[in-house]
Amino acid sequence: GAGLESVGFQFHLYDLKAHFAGKKFPPSQLLETYEKFGKLGLPLFISEITIPANLEPGAAGEAIQAETLAYLYRLWFSVPRMAGIVYWNFPDGTQFRSNNPAQATAGLVDTCMCEKPAYQAIYQLIHREWTTRLAAKSDAMGNAQFRGFYGKYTVQVTAGGRSEDFSIDLTKDGPESYKITLKP
């Protein structure tokens, strides 16, 4: 009698060569799959991700891992019903197949907890590319407009030498406009 609340997809990509050749998880197939499951009307999640840095040794492999993750995160972020992405292997050596050293490089940080390029790639997407920062001036009627990503915002209003911070939360089903009034 339990109902479904969401749909999760595991994404373990141990064969990057097959992926780059279009034989494993081509983008069109991923998008088609997410579209089909999206018709259920439920939130979708990428619930586990494993992308090892083993295509090339050392820094070259880590760069490929970072580029692949950034590309996939952009693809997942573009899916309208995608509600979240859970990275499965934070440090190297912790994934399910950790007994295979060649596949134990899927972390965002190395075994010493130092950031890898994959960590920085995801950080840049979330905290730079997908974060709305702007300064805007209101018109003569006191209206200011912007388009932003869903999420919580701190809006600082400055007028007459005074400033006040307000919190708004942009959600898919929430209001499209907010009235903010600076206290006298």
Residue frames as a rotation matrix with the C-alpha (Angstrom) as fourth column:
GLY 1
0.548 0.836 0.000 0.00
0.836 -0.548 0.000 0.00
0.000 0.000 -1.000 0.00
ALA 2
-0.013 -0.609 -0.793 2.97
0.416 -0.724 0.549 2.33
-0.909 -0.323 0.263 -0.04
GLY 3
0.926 0.363 0.103 2.89
0.262 -0.425 -0.866 4.98
-0.271 0.829 -0.489 -2.72
LEU 4
0.055 -0.907 0.417 5.70
0.987 -0.014 -0.162 6.26
0.153 0.421 0.894 -4.89
GLU 5
0.644 0.121 -0.755 7.13
0.400 -0.895 0.199 9.64
-0.651 -0.430 -0.625 -3.97
SER 6
0.392 -0.587 -0.708 10.00
-0.782 -0.618 0.079 9.90
-0.484 0.523 -0.701 -6.46
VAL 7
0.978 -0.185 0.093 12.09
0.205 0.803 -0.559 7.99
0.029 0.566 0.824 -8.98
GLY 8
0.468 -0.881 -0.072 15.83
-0.541 -0.350 0.765 7.48
-0.699 -0.319 -0.640 -8.52
PHE 9
0.941 -0.269 -0.204 18.41
-0.057 0.469 -0.881 6.55
0.333 0.841 0.426 -11.14
GLN 10
0.497 -0.866 0.054 21.82
0.181 0.164 0.970 5.13
-0.849 -0.472 0.238 -10.39
PHE 11
0.953 -0.248 -0.176 24.54
-0.249 -0.307 -0.918 6.31
0.174 0.919 -0.355 -12.76
HIS 12
0.406 -0.846 0.346 27.67
-0.116 0.328 0.937 4.16
-0.906 -0.421 0.035 -12.57
LEU 13
0.958 -0.104 -0.268 29.80
-0.278 -0.105 -0.955 4.86
0.071 0.989 -0.129 -15.62
TYR 14
0.471 -0.813 0.342 32.84
-0.027 0.375 0.927 2.61
-0.882 -0.446 0.155 -15.38
ASP 15
-0.100 -0.483 0.870 33.43
0.869 0.384 0.313 2.53
-0.485 0.787 0.381 -19.15
LEU 16
0.155 0.118 -0.981 34.09
-0.046 -0.991 -0.126 6.11
-0.987 0.064 -0.148 -20.23
LYS 17
-0.844 -0.502 -0.190 35.45
-0.221 0.002 0.975 5.01
-0.489 0.865 -0.113 -23.63
ALA 18
-0.634 0.688 0.353 32.10
0.773 0.556 0.305 3.38
0.013 0.466 -0.885 -24.47
HIS 19
0.251 0.724 -0.642 30.29
0.669 -0.610 -0.426 6.51
-0.700 -0.323 -0.637 -23.30
PHE 20
-0.159 -0.403 -0.901 32.43
-0.310 -0.846 0.433 8.81
-0.937 0.348 0.010 -25.45
ALA 21
-0.982 -0.184 0.039 31.87
-0.037 0.393 0.919 6.49
-0.184 0.901 -0.393 -28.42
GLY 22
-0.425 0.897 -0.124 28.09
-0.895 -0.397 0.201 6.85
0.131 0.196 0.972 -27.91
LYS 23
-0.395 0.223 -0.891 27.68
-0.145 0.943 0.300 3.18
0.907 0.248 -0.340 -26.97
LYS 24
-0.326 0.255 -0.910 26.90
0.890 0.407 -0.205 3.65
0.318 -0.877 -0.360 -23.27
PHE 25
0.108 0.518 -0.849 24.50
0.790 -0.563 -0.243 6.27
-0.603 -0.644 -0.470 -21.93
PRO 26
-0.657 -0.278 0.700 24.38
0.674 -0.633 0.381 8.57
0.338 0.722 0.603 -24.98
PRO 27
-0.946 0.246 -0.212 22.80
-0.076 -0.802 -0.592 11.92
-0.316 -0.544 0.777 -24.03
SER 28
-0.503 0.809 -0.302 19.77
-0.719 -0.199 0.666 11.39
0.479 0.552 0.682 -26.28
GLN 29
-0.204 0.399 -0.894 19.01
0.266 0.902 0.341 8.09
0.942 -0.168 -0.290 -24.54
LEU 30
-0.789 -0.114 -0.604 19.37
0.614 -0.110 -0.781 9.66
0.022 -0.987 0.157 -21.09
LEU 31
-0.874 0.464 -0.146 17.05
-0.441 -0.883 -0.161 12.54
-0.204 -0.076 0.976 -21.95
GLU 32
-0.332 0.767 -0.548 14.51
-0.509 0.343 0.789 10.18
0.794 0.542 0.277 -23.50
THR 33
-0.387 0.123 -0.914 14.54
0.603 0.783 -0.150 8.00
0.697 -0.609 -0.378 -20.37
TYR 34
-0.885 0.030 -0.464 14.09
0.380 -0.529 -0.759 10.99
-0.268 -0.848 0.457 -18.04
GLU 35
-0.722 0.669 -0.179 11.27
-0.675 -0.623 0.396 12.32
0.154 0.406 0.901 -20.22
LYS 36
-0.258 0.627 -0.735 9.45
-0.059 0.749 0.660 8.95
0.964 0.214 -0.157 -20.06
PHE 37
-0.402 0.068 -0.913 9.75
0.846 0.408 -0.343 8.72
0.350 -0.910 -0.222 -16.29
GLY 38
-0.991 0.021 -0.130 8.89
0.026 -0.937 -0.349 12.42
-0.129 -0.349 0.928 -15.96
LYS 39
-0.503 0.859 -0.098 5.44
-0.383 -0.120 0.916 11.61
0.775 0.498 0.390 -17.33
LEU 40
-0.267 0.375 -0.888 4.72
0.750 0.660 0.053 9.89
0.606 -0.651 -0.457 -14.02
GLY 41
0.481 0.452 0.751 4.57
0.013 -0.861 0.509 13.38
0.877 -0.235 -0.420 -12.51
LEU 42
0.888 -0.226 -0.400 7.06
0.447 0.226 0.866 12.46
-0.105 -0.948 0.301 -9.77
PRO 43
0.656 -0.743 -0.137 10.34
-0.721 -0.669 0.178 14.17
-0.224 -0.018 -0.974 -8.92
LEU 44
0.843 -0.473 -0.255 13.39
0.246 0.762 -0.599 12.47
0.478 0.442 0.759 -10.45
PHE 45
0.697 -0.684 0.216 16.74
-0.571 -0.346 0.745 12.03
-0.435 -0.642 -0.632 -8.72
ILE 46
0.320 -0.741 -0.591 20.14
-0.253 0.534 -0.807 10.85
0.913 0.407 -0.016 -9.79
SER 47
0.923 0.265 0.281 20.66
-0.329 0.161 0.930 8.79
0.201 -0.951 0.236 -6.66
GLU 48
0.511 -0.826 0.239 24.19
0.210 0.389 0.897 7.48
-0.834 -0.408 0.372 -7.15
ILE 49
0.908 -0.309 -0.284 27.01
-0.386 -0.350 -0.853 8.59
0.164 0.884 -0.437 -9.41
THR 50
0.403 -0.866 0.297 30.28
0.196 0.398 0.896 6.84
-0.894 -0.303 0.330 -10.13
ILE 51
0.967 -0.251 0.034 32.55
-0.030 -0.245 -0.969 8.41
0.252 0.936 -0.245 -12.74
PRO 52
0.593 -0.795 -0.129 36.13
0.561 0.293 0.774 7.18
-0.578 -0.532 0.619 -12.22
ALA 53
0.696 -0.487 -0.528 39.19
-0.615 -0.784 -0.086 9.17
-0.372 0.384 -0.845 -13.27
ASN 54
0.122 -0.663 0.739 40.77
-0.078 0.736 0.673 6.10
-0.989 -0.140 0.038 -14.83
LEU 55
0.948 0.248 0.199 40.56
0.169 0.137 -0.976 6.79
-0.270 0.959 0.088 -18.58
GLU 56
0.413 -0.887 0.206 44.07
0.030 -0.212 -0.977 8.28
0.910 0.409 -0.061 -18.48
PRO 57
0.096 -0.428 -0.899 46.63
0.940 0.337 -0.060 8.15
0.328 -0.839 0.434 -15.67
GLY 58
-0.608 -0.529 -0.592 47.05
0.764 -0.593 -0.254 11.00
-0.216 -0.607 0.765 -13.18
ALA 59
-0.568 0.310 -0.762 46.03
-0.022 -0.932 -0.362 14.57
-0.822 -0.189 0.536 -13.90
ALA 60
-0.865 0.254 -0.433 44.82
-0.472 -0.118 0.873 13.78
0.170 0.960 0.222 -17.42
GLY 61
-0.613 0.651 -0.448 42.33
0.536 0.759 0.370 11.24
0.581 -0.013 -0.814 -16.09
GLU 62
-0.439 0.423 -0.793 41.16
0.735 -0.338 -0.587 13.65
-0.517 -0.841 -0.163 -13.39
ALA 63
-0.768 0.142 -0.625 40.60
-0.366 -0.898 0.245 16.34
-0.526 0.417 0.742 -16.02
ILE 64
-0.781 0.502 -0.372 38.48
-0.170 0.403 0.899 13.94
0.602 0.765 -0.229 -18.09
GLN 65
-0.484 0.603 -0.634 36.48
0.857 0.472 -0.206 12.99
0.175 -0.643 -0.746 -14.98
ALA 66
-0.561 0.233 -0.794 35.86
0.314 -0.828 -0.465 16.68
-0.766 -0.510 0.392 -14.21
GLU 67
-0.824 0.225 -0.520 34.79
-0.551 -0.534 0.641 17.50
-0.134 0.815 0.564 -17.77
THR 68
-0.707 0.570 -0.418 32.50
0.214 0.737 0.641 14.45
0.674 0.364 -0.643 -17.91
LEU 69
-0.452 0.535 -0.714 30.86
0.873 0.103 -0.476 15.31
-0.182 -0.838 -0.514 -14.59
ALA 70
-0.671 0.192 -0.716 30.32
-0.088 -0.980 -0.180 18.95
-0.736 -0.058 0.675 -15.58
TYR 71
-0.827 0.363 -0.429 28.71
-0.466 -0.017 0.884 17.83
0.314 0.932 0.183 -18.84
LEU 72
-0.561 0.624 -0.544 26.46
0.540 0.774 0.331 15.30
0.628 -0.108 -0.771 -17.10
TYR 73
-0.545 0.360 -0.757 25.47
0.663 -0.368 -0.652 17.72
-0.513 -0.857 -0.038 -14.34
ARG 74
-0.776 0.276 -0.567 24.43
-0.471 -0.851 0.231 20.24
-0.419 0.446 0.791 -17.01
LEU 75
-0.714 0.530 -0.458 22.40
-0.171 0.502 0.848 17.55
0.679 0.684 -0.268 -18.75
TRP 76
-0.483 0.528 -0.698 20.70
0.826 0.541 -0.161 16.50
0.292 -0.654 -0.697 -15.48
PHE 77
-0.679 0.181 -0.712 20.08
0.318 -0.801 -0.507 20.12
-0.662 -0.570 0.487 -14.47
SER 78
-0.861 0.318 -0.397 18.27
-0.508 -0.546 0.666 20.68
-0.005 0.775 0.632 -17.79
VAL 79
-0.682 0.635 -0.361 15.68
0.415 0.744 0.524 17.96
0.602 0.208 -0.771 -17.07
PRO 80
-0.271 0.619 0.737 12.48
-0.456 -0.757 0.468 19.69
0.848 -0.210 0.488 -15.89
ARG 81
0.747 0.659 -0.089 11.48
-0.262 0.415 0.871 16.98
0.611 -0.628 0.483 -13.37
MET 82
-0.013 -0.822 -0.569 15.01
0.544 0.472 -0.694 16.48
0.839 -0.319 0.441 -11.96
ALA 83
0.850 0.448 0.278 14.77
-0.012 -0.511 0.859 17.32
0.527 -0.734 -0.429 -8.26
GLY 84
0.659 -0.652 0.374 18.25
-0.643 -0.231 0.730 16.38
-0.390 -0.722 -0.571 -7.06
ILE 85
0.536 -0.633 -0.559 21.61
-0.220 0.535 -0.816 14.81
0.815 0.560 0.148 -7.74
VAL 86
0.854 -0.260 0.451 23.37
-0.415 0.182 0.891 12.74
-0.314 -0.948 0.048 -5.08
TYR 87
0.223 -0.854 -0.469 27.08
-0.750 0.158 -0.643 12.16
0.623 0.495 -0.606 -5.59
TRP 88
0.893 0.298 -0.338 27.89
-0.122 0.882 0.455 8.64
0.434 -0.365 0.824 -4.43
ASN 89
0.467 -0.818 -0.337 31.66
0.861 0.508 -0.039 8.60
0.203 -0.272 0.941 -3.91
PHE 90
0.994 -0.110 0.001 32.96
-0.108 -0.971 0.214 11.64
-0.022 -0.213 -0.977 -2.11
PRO 91
0.204 -0.979 0.005 36.54
-0.788 -0.161 0.595 10.39
-0.581 -0.126 -0.804 -1.47
ASP 92
0.036 -0.325 -0.945 38.45
-0.812 0.541 -0.217 8.08
0.582 0.776 -0.244 -3.79
GLY 93
-0.794 -0.487 -0.364 38.41
-0.293 0.831 -0.473 4.41
0.533 -0.269 -0.802 -2.81
THR 94
-0.776 0.512 0.368 34.93
-0.377 0.091 -0.922 4.32
-0.506 -0.854 0.123 -1.28
GLN 95
-0.067 0.810 -0.582 32.71
-0.993 0.001 0.116 3.10
0.094 0.586 0.805 -4.10
PHE 96
0.747 0.535 0.395 31.22
-0.582 0.813 0.001 -0.36
-0.321 -0.231 0.919 -4.32
ARG 97
0.907 -0.418 -0.046 34.04
0.303 0.728 -0.615 -1.72
0.291 0.544 0.787 -6.49
SER 98
0.749 -0.619 0.236 36.83
-0.662 -0.712 0.235 -0.28
0.023 -0.332 -0.943 -4.36
ASN 99
0.494 -0.606 0.623 38.76
0.050 0.736 0.675 -3.55
-0.868 -0.303 0.394 -4.58
ASN 100
0.407 -0.348 0.845 39.69
0.913 0.163 -0.373 -2.51
-0.008 0.923 0.384 -8.14
PRO 101
-0.188 -0.559 -0.808 42.29
0.590 -0.722 0.362 0.29
-0.785 -0.409 0.466 -7.92
ALA 102
-0.903 -0.152 0.402 41.56
0.426 -0.433 0.794 1.43
0.053 0.889 0.455 -11.49
GLN 103
-0.130 0.939 0.318 37.91
0.473 -0.223 0.852 2.04
0.871 0.261 -0.416 -10.55
ALA 104
0.207 0.161 -0.965 38.62
0.978 -0.058 0.200 3.44
-0.024 -0.985 -0.169 -7.09
THR 105
-0.795 -0.593 -0.130 39.22
0.575 -0.804 0.152 6.96
-0.195 0.046 0.980 -8.47
ALA 106
-0.235 0.817 0.527 35.61
0.736 -0.204 0.646 8.12
0.635 0.539 -0.553 -8.66
GLY 107
0.089 0.274 -0.958 35.76
0.932 -0.363 -0.017 10.52
-0.353 -0.890 -0.288 -5.72
LEU 108
0.819 0.177 0.546 35.48
0.350 -0.908 -0.230 14.27
0.455 0.380 -0.806 -5.80
VAL 109
0.552 -0.726 0.411 38.44
-0.834 -0.483 0.267 14.35
0.004 -0.490 -0.872 -3.42
ASP 110
-0.012 -0.629 -0.777 41.44
-0.422 0.708 -0.566 12.05
0.906 0.321 -0.274 -3.22
THR 111
0.326 0.145 -0.934 42.22
0.558 0.768 0.314 9.68
0.763 -0.624 0.169 -0.35
CYS 112
-0.657 -0.590 -0.469 43.86
0.740 -0.386 -0.551 12.57
0.144 -0.709 0.690 1.57
MET 113
0.239 0.898 -0.369 40.64
0.867 -0.368 -0.334 14.60
-0.436 -0.241 -0.867 1.18
CYS 114
-0.609 -0.445 -0.656 42.27
0.040 -0.844 0.535 17.07
-0.792 0.300 0.532 -1.22
GLU 115
0.412 0.848 -0.334 39.93
-0.274 -0.235 -0.933 18.50
-0.869 0.476 0.136 -3.83
LYS 116
-0.437 -0.433 0.788 40.17
0.639 0.467 0.611 17.01
-0.633 0.771 0.073 -7.31
PRO 117
-0.984 0.077 -0.162 39.27
-0.168 -0.715 0.679 18.89
-0.063 0.695 0.716 -10.51
ALA 118
-0.491 0.858 -0.148 35.88
0.515 0.423 0.745 17.10
0.702 0.290 -0.650 -10.42
TYR 119
-0.099 0.402 -0.910 35.10
0.951 -0.232 -0.206 18.78
-0.294 -0.886 -0.360 -7.09
GLN 120
-0.653 -0.237 -0.720 36.00
0.140 -0.971 0.192 22.18
-0.745 0.024 0.667 -8.51
ALA 121
-0.938 0.337 0.081 33.95
0.063 -0.064 0.996 21.55
0.341 0.939 0.039 -11.68
ILE 122
-0.139 0.936 -0.324 30.80
0.822 0.292 0.489 20.81
0.552 -0.199 -0.810 -9.67
TYR 123
-0.167 0.002 -0.986 31.52
0.795 -0.591 -0.136 23.65
-0.583 -0.807 0.097 -7.24
GLN 124
-0.925 -0.241 -0.292 31.82
0.031 -0.817 0.576 26.10
-0.378 0.523 0.764 -10.14
LEU 125
-0.651 0.751 0.109 28.49
0.325 0.146 0.934 24.96
0.686 0.644 -0.339 -11.59
ILE 126
0.101 0.772 -0.628 26.58
0.922 0.164 0.350 25.18
0.373 -0.614 -0.696 -8.32
HIS 127
0.229 -0.054 -0.972 28.18
0.776 -0.593 0.215 28.25
-0.588 -0.804 -0.094 -6.76
ARG 128
-0.664 -0.477 -0.576 29.07
0.041 -0.792 0.609 30.31
-0.746 0.381 0.545 -9.83
GLU 129
-0.974 0.225 -0.021 27.15
-0.027 -0.024 0.999 29.34
0.224 0.974 0.029 -12.98
TRP 130
-0.270 0.935 -0.231 23.86
0.523 0.344 0.780 28.34
0.808 0.090 -0.582 -11.30
THR 131
-0.190 0.182 -0.965 23.82
0.910 -0.337 -0.242 31.04
-0.370 -0.924 -0.102 -8.63
THR 132
0.366 0.408 0.836 22.02
0.702 -0.711 0.040 34.30
0.611 0.572 -0.547 -9.31
ARG 133
-0.154 -0.407 -0.900 23.87
0.789 -0.599 0.136 37.43
-0.595 -0.690 0.413 -8.22
LEU 134
-0.178 0.075 0.981 22.83
0.801 -0.568 0.188 40.84
0.571 0.820 0.041 -9.39
ALA 135
-0.644 0.100 -0.758 22.36
0.411 -0.791 -0.454 44.46
-0.645 -0.604 0.468 -8.54
ALA 136
-0.348 0.617 0.706 19.24
0.840 -0.129 0.527 46.15
0.416 0.776 -0.473 -9.89
LYS 137
-0.973 0.143 -0.179 17.68
-0.053 -0.901 -0.430 49.58
-0.223 -0.409 0.885 -9.64
SER 138
-0.230 0.963 0.138 13.96
0.744 0.265 -0.613 50.02
-0.627 -0.038 -0.778 -9.34
ASP 139
-0.461 0.184 0.868 11.99
0.706 -0.517 0.484 52.05
0.538 0.836 0.109 -11.84
ALA 140
-0.749 0.177 0.639 10.01
-0.300 -0.950 -0.089 55.20
0.591 -0.258 0.764 -11.01
MET 141
0.341 0.939 0.049 7.22
-0.569 0.165 0.805 53.02
0.748 -0.303 0.591 -9.58
GLY 142
0.050 -0.412 0.910 9.62
-0.974 0.179 0.135 51.18
-0.219 -0.893 -0.393 -7.28
ASN 143
0.903 0.314 0.292 9.58
-0.237 0.933 -0.270 47.95
-0.357 0.175 0.918 -9.32
ALA 144
-0.195 -0.945 -0.263 12.65
-0.942 0.107 0.317 45.86
-0.272 0.310 -0.911 -10.06
GLN 145
0.862 0.504 -0.057 12.67
-0.492 0.803 -0.337 42.68
-0.124 0.319 0.940 -12.10
PHE 146
-0.343 -0.928 -0.148 15.03
-0.931 0.314 0.186 39.73
-0.126 0.201 -0.971 -12.44
ARG 147
0.739 0.398 -0.544 15.01
-0.463 0.886 0.019 36.11
0.490 0.238 0.839 -13.50
GLY 148
-0.211 -0.830 0.516 16.77
-0.975 0.140 -0.173 33.70
0.071 -0.539 -0.839 -11.20
PHE 149
-0.583 -0.062 -0.810 17.23
-0.109 0.994 0.002 30.09
0.805 0.089 -0.586 -10.35
TYR 150
0.606 0.784 -0.132 14.84
-0.039 0.195 0.980 28.50
0.794 -0.589 0.149 -7.88
GLY 151
-0.189 -0.646 -0.740 16.04
0.788 0.350 -0.507 28.82
0.586 -0.678 0.443 -4.31
LYS 152
0.614 0.336 -0.714 16.30
0.758 -0.502 0.415 31.12
-0.219 -0.797 -0.563 -1.33
TYR 153
-0.024 -0.561 0.828 17.46
0.635 -0.648 -0.420 34.70
0.772 0.515 0.372 -1.87
THR 154
0.003 -0.016 -1.000 18.52
0.797 -0.604 0.012 37.53
-0.604 -0.797 0.011 0.35
VAL 155
0.180 0.148 0.972 17.38
0.780 -0.624 -0.050 40.77
0.599 0.767 -0.228 -1.23
GLN 156
-0.366 -0.348 -0.863 18.98
0.800 -0.592 -0.101 43.93
-0.476 -0.727 0.495 0.12
VAL 157
0.429 0.574 0.697 16.95
0.791 -0.612 0.017 47.07
0.436 0.544 -0.717 -0.48
THR 158
-0.490 -0.622 -0.611 18.69
0.786 -0.619 -0.001 50.42
-0.377 -0.480 0.792 -0.16
ALA 159
0.131 0.534 0.835 16.84
0.696 -0.649 0.306 53.76
0.706 0.541 -0.457 -0.27
GLY 160
0.729 0.204 0.653 17.40
-0.152 -0.882 0.445 57.12
0.667 -0.424 -0.613 1.31
GLY 161
-0.143 -0.913 0.383 20.70
-0.738 -0.159 -0.656 55.97
0.659 -0.377 -0.651 2.84
ARG 162
-0.024 0.197 0.980 19.06
-0.847 0.517 -0.125 53.03
-0.532 -0.833 0.154 4.65
SER 163
-0.471 -0.129 -0.873 19.35
-0.644 0.726 0.240 49.33
0.603 0.675 -0.425 3.85
GLU 164
0.028 0.491 0.871 17.26
-0.833 0.494 -0.251 46.35
-0.553 -0.718 0.423 4.87
ASP 165
-0.882 -0.356 -0.309 17.57
-0.464 0.770 0.438 42.65
0.081 0.530 -0.844 4.01
PHE 166
0.214 0.963 0.166 14.58
-0.906 0.259 -0.334 40.54
-0.365 -0.078 0.928 2.98
SER 167
-0.782 -0.392 0.484 14.31
-0.227 0.903 0.364 36.81
-0.580 0.175 -0.796 2.31
ILE 168
0.284 0.841 -0.461 12.37
-0.916 0.095 -0.390 35.37
-0.284 0.533 0.797 -0.60
ASP 169
-0.450 -0.343 0.824 12.11
-0.148 0.939 0.309 31.79
-0.880 0.017 -0.474 -1.82
LEU 170
-0.125 0.356 -0.926 11.66
-0.986 -0.151 0.075 31.25
-0.113 0.922 0.370 -5.55
THR 171
-0.539 0.043 0.841 9.92
-0.093 0.990 -0.111 27.93
-0.837 -0.138 -0.530 -6.12
LYS 172
-0.970 0.140 0.198 8.36
0.231 0.283 0.931 26.34
0.074 0.949 -0.307 -9.17
ASP 173
-0.202 0.979 -0.018 4.85
0.809 0.177 0.560 26.60
0.552 0.099 -0.828 -7.76
GLY 174
-0.264 0.030 -0.964 5.39
0.812 -0.533 -0.239 29.78
-0.521 -0.846 0.116 -5.73
PRO 175
0.694 0.553 -0.461 4.50
0.283 -0.799 -0.531 33.38
-0.662 0.238 -0.711 -6.50
GLU 176
0.328 -0.541 0.774 6.01
0.917 -0.013 -0.398 35.04
0.226 0.841 0.492 -9.56
SER 177
-0.086 -0.362 0.928 6.35
0.083 -0.931 -0.356 38.39
0.993 0.046 0.110 -7.82
TYR 178
-0.067 -0.025 -0.997 7.00
0.988 0.139 -0.070 39.68
0.140 -0.990 0.015 -4.32
LYS 179
0.585 0.212 0.783 6.14
0.097 -0.977 0.192 42.97
0.805 -0.036 -0.592 -2.67
ILE 180
-0.091 -0.706 -0.703 8.96
0.962 0.120 -0.244 44.21
0.257 -0.698 0.668 -0.49
THR 181
0.700 0.375 0.608 8.44
0.205 -0.921 0.331 47.29
0.684 -0.107 -0.722 1.65
LEU 182
-0.453 -0.890 -0.052 11.27
0.461 -0.185 -0.868 49.11
0.763 -0.417 0.494 3.36
LYS 183
0.258 0.542 -0.799 10.29
0.965 -0.099 0.244 50.04
0.054 -0.834 -0.549 6.92
PRO 184
0.683 0.064 0.727 10.01
0.189 -0.978 -0.092 53.80
0.705 0.200 -0.680 7.57
